Amino acid sequence: MNQYKNIITWILKIAVGIGSFILIYSRLKNDFTTEKLEFLNGIFNSPIAYCFCLLCIILIPVNWGIESYKWQQITKPIESISLSKAMQSVYAGICVGNLAPGRATEFFAKILFFKIENRPTIAMLHFANGMFQLAVTIVFGLLSLVFKMQQQITIPTFYVWLAGIFCIVLLIVFYFFIFNFNYIQHWILKKFGKVITGKILPYEFTKALIRKLFLYSLLRYSVFIIQFLLLLKLFYNGSLGTDLFLSICIYFLLTTALPMISFIEPAIRAAIALLVFTNLNIPEVALVITAVLLWLMNIVLPSIVGYIIIVKEKFEFSFFKK
């Protein structure tokens, strides 16, 4: 029965990807005129364009460096590792995360850099760490939805409320997970004790640690915003007003909340960008290129680094399957 459910889930994911490709084509088929293609070519011949792209590339190690520091801090009470080792763990996780929808396999690679007896708790901390980043994304996305709803009557209230309720539920799950961490660990051990190697270790989220994780999650969120603005500014000469910032926050909310398969992820991200930035008079070709470039920079390039680390450490992909 579970096998059929998995097949149906994959079919739905692929259908979403195909639908995204269709949406992008229908929206852009009239935009690929000779004039606009020459415009894009002219942009990438400008020195300013290369400066903006270079800044975005520089922000890649900044982004994942912040994430690595968070990973080092949240795992420190269980096992203290260097920042360099934490970065290897994170980059390897990015690579292996491409193997499943929603990057569900990411923790398989990350825990390999820790002692075997610590891995069950470290795996749980991976999800806790992700929830801090998700919470920041949800809060900013929800606030942006509220402001959008006040500014633009055309936004369907039903969908805003639906998105709001969904995000609030996620925040409640986050709160329960963090403050009942040890209870959840023991429940998982009881359910899956036969397949878990290692032991459950007691863990406490102190106020100082929670503040630090939220602070660095907010800082990392700011890096994403800056990267998006830098890439978008290549094609958009308008003012960077409040409405644009709100739309970017909503874009990140949707791309984070929706689980994606890696090979159709750029299409879905581009489709979301076309929908979110509809009323801002930004060239749709520019939105698609911005969404895809952001994905290439923050997922594909780090995945290549992660693959090199996995090969260097002599981890085999058959091990992850096992």
Secondary structure, DSSP 8 states (H G I E B T S, - for coil): -HHHHHHHHHHHHHHHHHHHHHHHHHHHTTT--HHHHHHHHHHTTSHHHHHHHHHHHHHHHHHHHHHHHHHHHHHTTT----HHHHHHHHHHHHHHHTTSGGGTTHHHHHGGGS-GGGHHHHHHHHHHHHHHHHHHHHHHHHHHHHHHHHH-TTS-HHHHHHHHHHHHHHHHHHHHHHHTHHHHHHHHHHHHTTT--S--------HHHHHHHHHHHHHHHHHHHHHHHHHHHTT--S---HHHHHHHHHHHHHHHHS---GGGHHHHHHHHHHHHTGGGT--HHHHHHHHHHHHIIIIIHHHHHHHHHHHHTT--HHHHH-
